[in-house]
Amino acid sequence: MWQILKFLPRKWLSQMVGRLAHWRGPGWWNRLLIGTFAGFYRINLNEAEKSPWSYPSLGEFFVRRLKPGARPVASAAAVHCADSRIVQSGPIVDGWCVQAKGKKYSVRDLLVDPDWKDKFQDGFFATYYLCPTDYHRVHSPVTGLIRKVTYVPGDLWPVHPGALDAIEGLYLVNERVCIEMATDLGAVAVVFVGATNVGSIELSFDPLIKGNRGMSFVERKYDVPKEIQKGQELGLFRMGSTVVVLFSKEFRQRYSGTLRLGPVVKVNSALTMN
């Protein structure tokens, strides 16, 4: 049924879904909607930072924070960035990552970065898919310095397995936000990929960058790099989507044989075994 979306205004529909989800209706309506949503997706309400009935809308419940200590940060060199399922992972070969069986995409085009080779040639990638049951805030997999953020406008196709199999270069077609960091493990990039019904991508450290708001291409290089700690919040999806994390050649050489790749993982759990 998702193929019907090719005939529909995907960005406008996604904005409308976002507005409806964040509509602050009467208390009884919010309780009914949040309760139905949480029950249908079997969400563990005990992990939420606040009572589910205290959120003013379904949208705010969707991006709820967790209780302190619900996702302790592992002592490993790198951790998983989200509650999610790892749908693809592996080496970056000749500048290409795997999207789905028989389909690949270019690192250069994903990041819109002509200098990608200096950072990620022969590196490693992992693709995290977030579904509605998941916690929807994304955290840093490593400690480092955020040097650059790139916002790339684009479409909002769905990113579920059926769409990945059907749409060539899907992650290059969709809207995305690319965060590039310098770390002791070499360069690391965390790429938020938008999707149908994603009301917005938001960054915790830079409120000027927001997805699905009609922005044109933006590249922000920070004169003073922003420090980020492993496990610290980077941003959020207003609805579910995908995160692609890219690591350097140095990371791959050191850890490729000792990675914990799920497929189902929790944010801040160990990615590396050291």
C-alpha positions in Angstrom: 0.0 0.0 0.0 2.9 2.4 0.6 3.4 2.7 -3.2 0.3 4.9 -3.2 2.5 7.5 -1.6 4.1 8.2 -5.0 0.9 10.0 -6.0 0.5 12.0 -2.7 2.2 15.1 -1.3 4.5 13.3 1.1 6.0 16.4 2.8 2.6 18.1 3.3 1.1 14.9 4.6 4.0 14.4 7.0 3.6 17.9 8.3 -0.1 17.4 8.9 0.5 14.1 10.8 3.0 15.9 12.9 0.6 18.7 13.7 -2.2 16.3 14.6 0.1 14.3 16.8 1.1 17.4 18.7 -2.4 18.8 19.0 -3.1 19.5 22.6 -6.6 18.2 23.0 -8.6 17.8 26.2 -7.1 15.6 28.9 -9.4 12.7 28.4 -8.5 12.7 24.7 -4.8 12.6 25.4 -5.2 9.8 27.9 -7.2 7.8 25.5 -4.8 8.4 22.6 -1.6 7.8 24.5 -3.1 4.7 26.3 -4.2 3.2 23.0 -0.9 3.9 21.3 1.2 2.6 24.2 -1.0 -0.5 24.5 -1.0 -1.3 20.8 2.8 -1.0 20.5 3.4 -2.6 24.0 5.5 0.3 25.2 7.1 -0.1 28.6 5.5 2.9 30.4 7.7 2.3 33.5 10.7 3.6 31.6 9.2 7.0 30.8 10.6 10.0 32.6 7.1 11.1 33.6 3.6 9.6 33.9 2.2 9.0 30.4 -0.9 11.0 31.4 1.2 14.1 32.0 2.2 14.6 28.4 0.1 17.3 26.6 -0.1 15.4 23.3 0.7 12.1 21.7 3.6 13.8 19.9 5.2 14.8 23.2 4.7 11.3 24.5 6.3 9.9 21.4 9.6 11.9 22.1 9.5 11.2 25.8 12.7 11.0 27.7 13.5 8.0 29.8 14.1 7.8 33.5 17.7 8.5 34.6 19.5 5.2 34.6 17.1 3.5 32.2 19.8 3.2 29.6 23.2 3.3 31.4 26.2 4.2 29.2 28.4 1.2 28.7 32.1 1.5 29.4 33.0 0.4 25.8 34.8 2.6 23.4 31.6 3.1 21.4 27.9 2.5 22.1 24.7 2.1 20.1 23.0 5.4 19.3 19.4 4.4 19.5 16.8 1.8 20.6 16.4 0.2 17.3 17.1 -2.7 15.0 20.3 -2.8 13.0 19.2 -3.6 9.4 22.5 -3.3 7.7 26.2 -3.1 8.7 29.6 -3.7 7.3 32.7 -2.2 5.7 32.6 0.8 3.5 33.9 -0.6 0.2 35.1 1.8 -2.5 33.0 4.6 -1.0 29.7 2.5 -0.9 27.4 1.3 1.8 24.7 -1.3 1.5 21.1 -0.1 1.6 19.4 -3.5 1.0 20.3 -6.7 -0.9 21.4 -5.6 -4.4 21.3 -1.9 -3.6 24.1 0.5 -2.5 24.5 4.2 -1.9 27.5 6.6 -2.0 29.0 8.0 1.2 30.0 11.1 -0.7 26.4 11.7 -1.7 24.9 10.7 1.7 27.1 13.3 3.5 27.3 15.8 0.6 31.0 16.0 1.5 33.7 16.1 -1.2 36.3 15.3 1.6 34.6 12.1 2.7 37.6 10.0 1.6 39.9 11.6 4.2 37.4 10.5 6.9 35.6 7.3 5.9 37.5 5.5 3.1 37.6 1.8 4.0 35.6 2.5 7.2 32.6 0.9 8.7 28.8 1.7 8.8 25.7 0.6 10.7 22.1 1.4 9.9 19.6 1.7 12.7 15.9 1.4 12.0 13.5 2.9 14.7 9.9 1.7 14.8 7.1 3.2 16.8 7.7 1.0 19.8 11.2 2.5 20.3 12.5 5.4 22.3 13.0 8.2 19.7 15.9 10.2 21.0 19.3 9.6 19.4 22.5 9.7 21.5 26.2 10.0 20.6 28.0 6.7 20.1 31.3 8.2 21.1 33.0 11.1 22.9 34.3 13.8 20.6 34.0 17.2 19.0 31.1 18.1 16.7 32.7 20.1 13.9 30.0 20.2 11.3 26.3 19.7 10.7 24.8 19.5 7.2 21.1 19.7 6.5 20.2 18.2 3.1 16.6 18.8 2.0 14.8 16.0 0.2 11.8 13.8 -0.1 10.1 11.8 2.7 9.6 8.3 1.4 9.1 5.5 4.0 12.2 3.7 5.1 10.8 0.2 6.0 12.3 -2.9 4.3 9.8 -2.9 1.4 10.8 0.7 0.4 14.5 0.0 0.9 14.2 -3.0 -1.6 12.3 -0.9 -4.1 13.7 2.6 -4.1 17.2 3.1 -5.4 19.4 5.3 -3.2 16.6 5.9 -0.8 18.8 7.5 1.9 20.1 9.9 -0.8 16.6 10.9 -1.9 15.2 11.6 1.6 15.8 14.6 3.8 18.6 14.1 6.3 20.8 15.8 8.9 24.5 14.8 9.0 26.5 15.3 12.2 30.3 14.9 11.8 32.6 14.5 14.8 36.3 14.2 15.4 37.1 11.5 18.0 40.0 9.4 19.3 38.6 6.7 17.0 38.9 8.9 13.9 36.0 10.6 12.2 32.4 9.6 13.1 29.2 10.7 11.3 25.7 10.3 12.6 23.1 10.8 9.9 19.4 11.3 10.8 17.3 10.2 7.8 13.8 11.6 7.5 10.8 9.5 6.4 7.0 9.7 5.8 5.2 11.1 8.8 8.4 12.2 10.5 7.1 15.5 11.8 10.6 16.9 12.3 14.2 16.0 13.0 15.6 18.2 15.8 19.1 18.6 17.2 19.6 19.0 20.9 22.7 21.1 20.5 21.6 23.4 17.6 18.0 24.5 17.5 18.4 26.3 14.2 18.5 22.9 12.3 15.0 21.4 11.9 13.7 18.9 9.4 10.6 19.2 7.2 10.4 23.0 7.7 11.1 24.1 4.2 14.8 24.9 4.8 17.3 24.9 1.9 20.6 23.2 2.1 22.6 24.2 5.1 26.2 23.5 6.1 27.3 24.7 9.6 30.9 24.5 10.5 31.5 25.5 14.1 34.3 27.8 14.8 34.4 26.4 18.3 33.6 22.7 18.0 30.9 21.4 20.3 32.0 18.9 22.9 29.8 15.7 23.1 30.1 12.9 25.5 29.5 9.2 24.7 25.8 8.6 25.5 24.8 12.3 25.4 21.7 13.2 23.5 22.2 14.4 20.0 18.7 14.9 18.8 15.3 13.3 18.1 12.8 12.2 15.5 9.2 13.5 16.0 8.2 10.2 14.4 10.2 7.0 13.6 12.9 6.7 11.0 16.5 5.7 10.4 20.0 6.6 11.6 23.2 5.7 9.6 26.4 5.8 11.6 29.8 5.9 9.8 33.1 5.2 11.4 36.7 5.7 10.2 39.2 3.1 8.8 41.0 3.3 12.2 37.8 2.2 13.9 37.2 -0.6 11.5 40.8 -2.0 11.8 40.6 -1.9 15.6 37.1 -3.2 16.3 35.5 -4.8 13.2 36.0 -8.3 14.7 34.6 -7.4 18.1 31.3 -5.6 17.4 28.0 -6.3 19.0 25.5 -5.8 16.2 22.3 -7.1 17.6 20.1 -7.0 15.5 17.9 -5.5 18.2 19.9 -3.0 20.4 19.3 -0.5 23.1 20.7 3.0 23.2 24.0 3.4 25.1 24.6 -0.4 25.2 28.1 -1.5 24.1 28.9 -1.5 20.4 32.5 -2.6 20.9 33.5 -5.4 23.2 36.3 -3.7 25.0 
